[in-house]
Amino acid sequence: MSEQELLQLVRSIPDGQSATITLTNLAGDRTLLQGVYKESQAPFFFFLAPPGQIPETLDTSKQCPFASQGRSATDVNFVADIVDNSNGRALELVARKTVRAEELRQFFRVTLRTAIIIRFYPKDPDNNQQDWVMSGETVDISQSGVLAILPEECSDSDGLDFEIRLVNPSKNVFCTGRVIRSKRLKKDRWLTSFHFDEISSTDRDAIAKNCFAEQRRQLRDKGQTF
């Protein structure tokens, strides 16, 4: 993407739009935050975080994956550099390059165990494909995909329907996607990675809130706060 196209991408985000960002502290731990995008002179912008949630030991040298939505409800994903962190709540950043939604998963994923149901319905009744339903458990999740343990290998890899039962806050998320990779485990179980192809902004926000709540729980268990 050219510099001009990156400028247009940043400008496409409405002022006050909800957004998520991944920050890294000096120990190398990543934290997913949900906050608000605030306009500046593109490619510069501000991210407004809830009070007290920016890590005190923030590593300002690390790039920050950023995700939001443009005015036409299209996903906006890029990595940004931190310019200023003196406010304590608002980060000033500058967009550097775009990333694919699949690439964001390595930054945004959080270990989260919950129920998942995967369904397949053939779109063409004449191709001899059978519909099926399989239940499993998530291993980790992000706004762009999920890793799950299943009792069988998925017989179809595209056009899958997902139902994910989030718990904090409680919400059933419905979306569609495809298999990225699958690995056979012991006891005839399958570790399968999925990418979400279609997911509403409401369900994407619900996943972000659950990831954030789970991160806080895990940090409390370790005796840390942020």
Sequence and secondary structure as in RCSB ss.txt:
>XXXX:A:sequence
MSEQELLQLVRSIPDGQSATITLTNLAGDRTLLQGVYKESQAPFFFFLAPPGQIPETLDTSKQCPFASQGRSATD
VNFVADIVDNSNGRALELVARKTVRAEELRQFFRVTLRTAIIIRFYPKDPDNNQQDWVMSGETVDISQSGVLAIL
PEECSDSDGLDFEIRLVNPSKNVFCTGRVIRSKRLKKDRWLTSFHFDEISSTDRDAIAKNCFAEQRRQLRDKGQT
F
>XXXX:A:secstr
  HHHHHHHHHTS TT EEEEEEEBTTS EEEEEEEEEE STTEEEEE  TT S TTB TTS EEEEEE TTS E
EEEEEEEEE  SSSEEEEEEEEE  HHHHHHHH EE   EEEEEE  S TTS    EEEEEEEEEE SSEEEEEE
SS  S  SSEEEEEEEETTEEEEEEEEEEEEEEE GGG EEEEEEEEE  HHHHHHHHHHHHHHHHHHHHHTT  
 
